Amino acid sequence: MKYTRAGKAKMDFSDSFDELFPKGALDGIFTNKELQQDENKDKSSFERKIWTVSELLEELNVIMDMEFGQVWIEGEIGQISVPPSGHKYFSLKDEFCGLKSVCFRAKDKGFVKYIEEGAKVLCYGRLNIYKARGDLQLIVDHIEPWGIGKLRLEFEKLKEKLRKEGLFDDIYKKDIPFWPKRIFLITSPAGAAVRDFIKTITIQAPFIPVYICPSRVQGDEAQYELIEAINLAEEVADQNDVIVITRGGGSLEDLWVFNSEELARRIFSCKVPVVSAVGHEIDFTICDFVSDARAATPTAAAQLVCPSKGELTSFLTSVQTRLKRAFGQLLTSLSKDITLLRTKLKHPRAKIIENRLALDDLERRLFSNIKLFFLEKDSLTHQIKNELYVKSPTFLIRKNFSQLLEYKKILKQNIFLRLNEVSRHISMFKSRLEALNPLLGLKRGFALIYDETGKRIIKSVSELSNGQDVNLILKDGQALTTIKKVKYDKKNM
């Protein structure tokens, strides 16, 4: 038995029961004689236990039902598959691991809309091993959306920061006086919290004075008024006094002032014990963690700081509860063997689930094989159709016609090439003939000499005689002239 907070008695479960019962009264109650006897057995007497795969997986399913039962699991949905049966198969994963999950169609209700790939959800169900494949999976009975807002992230970040600094450590918690001399209540005078607190104090300990330090408990300026109220209470209080900070419930935004880092550090540095009673029982703020004690409600705060006649009764009730828990644990331990024997009778629900999963698996494989069969037949039909088309008259005519067009194109190209070549030769011969044309010299001032008949060209002076008439052919006409004298050039003779 331990004494804390100025003499208040409390008992941990680890405390000895020797003070409550005579020595030896509980012998044989908290020990398992069968386990003790097993430990004394010769190890060589144990027989090797050999399992089949089916037996082992069935046993694991039973153990998971016993140890875990229904569980809540947070994760991100991925790889959704919906077979013709209508059941939904998906994976539930986090940053490091993944868990196969299934939601049967019979349980598909309002939460089916949350089964979307990439959605972060909170699933409620039980673990099961599908024996046909040995896969661990979650049989999902309920799904809720799961997300953390900006304020929640800020709350967790500040909480972790202050925790690492040690502001939440128990070694810094101050004991609440068993009989406080004065109570300094920091809250809004107009709120319901102050009325609930004073009403409880009046009933439980009317002799303890309560001093109200008014302050706003919501809004941007509230943290400064709360800090100022703590300063005021600390100035006039002594070590036998206690400060209570309280307000009624509200949303996370309404209670956000009590997550102020400045307010938290001021509460931590306060020399007077501080009790936080902010919001309802489910509401937690940074002030709750850094204060010396936390109460779920203003009424609970009044009951915490003031002694009552019921405390002894509560203590005895607590001892009774621990005894019941101890006996319950013993009975649970002894009943495990019975439970394991009961598992020899297979539960119909497990068989139904197993058959349902096997049916889905067979159905999926059947549809896959049917699809593959039709794809193969379709490919074969397409191949035969192509072969028939290649051998059909229409294809041959088109093929020959295409070749004919190609030959026509080649012939046309060859004709044009040949014509171009002939045209090039004609042009070349024409150029040569023009170069040999005697009439071209007439344009350069030369003249042709014909006899008087104009039919024979005179090529040499030996064909001329004095007084002979000849015709001169010029570029723009002809002229009749008479040879007066013939002179021979001896160099050219």
Secondary structure, DSSP 4 states (H G I P E B T S, - for coil): -EEETTTEEE--TTS-STTTS-TTTTTTTSS-HHHHHHHHS-GGGPPPP---HHHHHHHHHHHHHHHT-EEEEEEEEEEEE--TT--EEEEEE-SS-EEEEEE-GGG-SGGGGG--TT-EEEEEEEEEEETTTTEEEEEEEEEEE----HHHHHHHHHHHHHHHHTTT-GGGPPPPPSS-S-EEEEE-TTSHHHHHHHHHHHHH-TTS-EEEEE---SSTTHHHHHHHHHHHHHHH--TT-EEEEEE----TTTTGGGG-HHHHHHHHH-SS-EEEEES-TT---HHHHHSSEE-SSHHHHHHHHS--THHHHHHHHHHHHHHHHHHHHHHHHHHHHHHHHHTTS--HHHHHHHHHHHHHHHHHHHHHHHHHHHHHHHHHHHHHHHHHHHHSHHHHHHHHHHHHHHHHHHHHHHHHHHHHHHHHHHHHHHHHHHHH-THHHHTTT--EEE-TTSSSB--SGGG--TT-EEEEEETTEEEEEE-------GGG-
